[in-house]
Amino acid sequence: MDLIKLAKKRNGQKKLYEEFRIGFVRKLDRRTVLKLLKINFLYGSFVIKTHSNPTRLIYWLSLFGIIRTTFSYRHPVDTVLSAIDHRNKTKDSDRPVFVQHKDLESSSMVIKKAYRKFGNWSTVPNVLFVKYEVFTKKTAEELFRIQMHLRLNLSSNQIESVVSHYHSNPEQIWNLNKGNENRYKSELEETRQKELELFFENEIEFAGYNDHIT
C-alpha cells in the first residue's frame, strides 16, 4: 500500500476497505474477483491479502498481467510458532485471529495444509516469491524487487523511506511477533525440533530450507 502511494497511482485502497474488511479477501471465487476488477477499474490500484488458492480465472488474469501477485513464505516450523503467538495475542480481543492454532499439534496440521497453496501458486505465471528470512535481512532490496515486479518505478530513496518508517514504528506492523529466523531452534526442545522437521520434511525441501536443518 505504501509503495502504491509513493508511486502516485490512482489508489482504490479506501474503496477496497469499504468492501472488504482490512483488505483481506478470504476466497478468490469468480464473483469476488469480478468485484475486485470493478473497484480497480473505477478507483485505481490497490493491495489485497488472501490465503486463498489460485483459480483458473486468477491464472489467466496473472498471465496477461492484469493482476500481479507476491507470495511470501517462511520456514514452516517458525510459521507454526508465529501463528500460535498471533492466536494468544488476539484471543481476548474483538478481532481474534488464528483461532485454530491452539498448540503445536493443531497449528502444525493447519500450516501443513496451508503450505499446499505454495505449490498451487507456483504454477501461476508472474508470481513473485518472497522468502521471509531474506526479506527481514535485506528489506530494502526485497522491496525494490517487489516494486519492480509491480511496475511502480520507485527510486531507491523512496524505498528507503518506507523501510525507515517501519523500522522507527514497528508497532504499526500489526502482525509482527518476534520476527526471528530459526526461532524454533531456540524455543523448542531438540526432540520436538526433530519431530516437526520430520513432519514438515516435504515442505522444508520444497521451500528450500534444507540447509536450515542440522
Secondary structure, DSSP 4 states (H G I P E B T S, - for coil): -HHHHHHT--B-HHHHHHHSGGGEES---HHHHHHHHHHHHHH-B---EE-PPP-HHHHHHHHTTSS-EEEEE--HHHHHHHHHHHHHHHTTSSS---TT--SHHHHHHHHHHHHHHHHHHTTSTTEEEEEHHHHHHSHHHHHHHHHHHTT----HHHHHHHHHHHHH-GGG-TT-S---TTTHHHHS-HHHHHHHHHHTHHHHHHHT-GGG--
